[in-house]
């Protein structure tokens, strides 16, 4: 029995977005770390 209420669907989509944004942040942080290391 899947909960088809809009609230649960919203929760799922926000969790997905959070995962994606955190992955993007890790990428940008890694890139920033690389450039900072090059500057030194």
N, C-alpha and C positions, 0 to 999 in steps of 0.2 A: 504493500500500500504506500504509494509515493504521495507525499504531501504536496498538493498542487496549488496551495494558497500563494498569492503574490508575495507575501512576506518572506516565505521560505525561498522562493525563487530569487528575490532581491538579495537575500543573505548570501546565496551561492554566488551570484554575480559579483558582489562586493568582495567576497573572499578570493575569487579568481583575480580580480583587479589588484587586490593587495599583493597576491603572489607575484603577478607580473611586474608591478611597480618595484617591489623589493628586489627582484632579479635585475631590473634595469638599474636600480641604485647601485647594486654590487658591481655591475659592469662599469658604470661611470666612475665609481670610487676606484676601481682597479686602474682605469685609464688615467685618472687624476694622479694616482700614486706613481704610475710610470712616468708621467710628464714631470712630476715633482722630483723624482729621482734623477731624471735627465738634467734638470735645471741645476741641481747640486753638482 
